[in-house]
Amino acid sequence: MDGETDPAALVAGMRPELRDGEFFFCVLRTPDELPAGVALGTFAEDEGITAIVPRADAQRAGLRGIGPFRAITLAVHSSLAAVGFTAIVSRALADAGIPANIVAAFHHDHLFVPADRAADALRVLLRLRDEVAELGGERVGTEGRLRREA
């Protein structure tokens, strides 16, 4: 598979980028409810189709959803076979009391955090990245914690 698999290298190399705009998670009964080209992403579940939609497009289409969220792209080419990267990221955010919904795409992982906590989340991620980059003798465990090598 393409992309980095080492969780320490992924964390040390990530460049968290806050995307413009706000997003809503909307549930649709059929794909026809969603205007073409407006969803950032969709996922079909038994209960319906989840669509991640820019706020303005959701409002224009009359879609109801949960939000607003801001999107943070972890700009590092993570492999879909990487183990532990998103656990480490979500653990750091959880320790700061910030909920995060993670979407893995082919090249990058994307976080959706409550809009009012986006700046806090970005600070947490940048601090995590800098800490791991500085700690050359430490390893990152797949349980989402840093651990010292014996």
C-alpha positions as CSV (number, residue, x, y, z in Angstrom):
1,M,0.0,0.0,0.0
2,D,1.1,3.5,-0.6
3,G,1.8,5.9,2.3
4,E,3.6,5.9,5.6
5,T,2.7,3.2,8.2
6,D,5.0,4.1,11.1
7,P,2.8,6.0,13.7
8,A,5.7,8.1,15.1
9,A,6.7,9.2,11.6
10,L,3.1,10.0,10.8
11,V,2.6,12.1,13.9
12,A,5.9,13.9,13.6
13,G,5.3,14.6,9.9
14,M,1.7,15.7,10.0
15,R,0.8,19.2,9.0
16,P,-2.7,19.8,10.4
17,E,-4.6,22.1,8.1
18,L,-7.9,23.8,9.2
19,R,-10.2,23.8,6.1
20,D,-12.3,26.8,5.4
21,G,-16.0,26.7,6.2
22,E,-18.3,24.7,8.4
23,F,-19.8,21.3,7.8
24,F,-22.9,19.4,8.9
25,F,-23.4,15.6,9.1
26,C,-26.7,15.0,7.4
27,V,-28.7,11.8,7.1
28,L,-30.5,11.1,3.8
29,R,-33.0,8.4,2.9
30,T,-31.9,8.3,-0.7
31,P,-29.0,9.7,-2.7
32,D,-31.6,11.8,-4.7
33,E,-32.0,14.1,-1.6
34,L,-28.5,15.4,-2.0
35,P,-27.8,17.9,-4.8
36,A,-24.9,16.7,-7.0
37,G,-21.4,17.7,-6.1
38,V,-22.2,19.3,-2.7
39,A,-21.0,16.5,-0.3
40,L,-17.5,16.4,0.9
41,G,-18.1,12.7,1.6
42,T,-20.8,10.1,2.0
43,F,-21.2,6.8,3.7
44,A,-24.1,4.3,3.2
45,E,-25.4,2.8,6.4
46,D,-28.4,0.6,7.1
47,E,-30.2,3.5,8.7
48,G,-29.5,5.9,5.8
49,I,-26.8,7.8,3.9
50,T,-24.6,10.0,6.0
51,A,-23.4,13.0,4.0
52,I,-20.8,15.5,5.2
53,V,-22.0,18.8,3.6
54,P,-20.8,22.4,3.7
55,R,-23.1,24.4,5.9
56,A,-24.3,26.7,3.2
57,D,-25.1,23.8,0.8
58,A,-27.0,22.0,3.6
59,Q,-29.1,25.1,4.3
60,R,-29.7,25.8,0.6
61,A,-30.9,22.2,0.0
62,G,-33.0,22.2,3.2
63,L,-31.0,19.3,4.7
64,R,-31.1,18.9,8.5
65,G,-28.1,17.7,10.3
66,I,-25.7,17.8,13.2
67,G,-23.1,20.6,13.4
68,P,-21.4,22.8,12.7
69,F,-18.1,21.1,12.5
70,R,-14.7,22.3,11.2
71,A,-12.5,20.0,9.2
72,I,-8.8,19.5,9.9
73,T,-6.8,17.6,7.3
74,L,-3.8,15.8,8.7
75,A,-1.6,16.5,5.7
76,V,0.7,13.5,5.8
77,H,0.3,10.6,3.3
78,S,-0.9,7.9,5.7
79,S,-1.3,4.4,4.5
80,L,-4.7,2.8,4.9
81,A,-2.7,0.0,6.6
82,A,-1.2,2.2,9.2
83,V,-1.8,1.1,12.8
84,G,-2.2,3.5,15.6
85,F,-2.0,6.9,13.9
86,T,-5.6,7.9,14.4
87,A,-5.6,6.4,17.9
88,I,-2.8,8.7,18.9
89,V,-4.5,11.7,17.4
90,S,-7.9,10.9,18.9
91,R,-6.3,10.2,22.3
92,A,-4.6,13.6,22.3
93,L,-7.9,15.3,21.4
94,A,-9.9,13.2,24.0
95,D,-7.4,14.2,26.7
96,A,-8.2,17.8,25.9
97,G,-11.9,17.1,26.0
98,I,-12.4,17.6,22.2
99,P,-14.6,15.2,20.3
100,A,-13.4,14.2,16.9
101,N,-15.0,12.3,14.0
102,I,-12.2,10.8,11.8
103,V,-12.6,10.0,8.1
104,A,-9.8,8.1,6.5
105,A,-9.4,8.8,2.8
106,F,-6.7,7.3,0.4
107,H,-4.1,10.0,1.0
108,H,-4.9,11.7,4.3
109,D,-7.0,11.4,7.4
110,H,-9.6,14.2,8.1
111,L,-10.9,15.2,11.5
112,F,-14.3,16.9,12.1
113,V,-14.4,18.8,15.4
114,P,-17.0,21.0,16.8
115,A,-16.6,24.5,15.2
116,D,-16.2,26.2,18.5
117,R,-13.3,23.9,19.4
118,A,-11.4,24.0,16.1
119,A,-8.7,26.4,17.2
120,D,-8.1,24.3,20.4
121,A,-7.9,21.1,18.3
122,L,-5.4,22.6,16.0
123,R,-3.2,23.7,19.0
124,V,-3.4,20.2,20.5
125,L,-2.4,18.6,17.2
126,L,0.5,21.0,16.6
127,R,1.7,20.5,20.1
128,L,1.5,16.7,19.7
129,R,3.4,16.8,16.4
130,D,6.1,19.0,17.9
131,E,6.4,16.8,21.0
132,V,6.8,13.6,19.0
133,A,9.2,15.3,16.5
134,E,11.4,16.4,19.5
135,L,11.4,13.1,21.3
136,G,13.6,11.1,19.0
137,G,14.2,8.5,21.7
138,E,10.6,7.9,22.4
139,R,8.2,5.7,20.5
140,V,4.5,6.0,19.9
141,G,2.3,3.1,21.0
142,T,-0.7,2.0,19.1
143,E,-2.8,2.5,22.2
144,G,-2.5,6.3,21.6
145,R,0.1,7.1,24.1
146,L,3.8,7.9,24.0
147,R,6.0,5.3,25.6
148,R,9.8,5.1,26.3
149,E,11.8,2.5,24.6
150,A,13.4,0.2,27.1
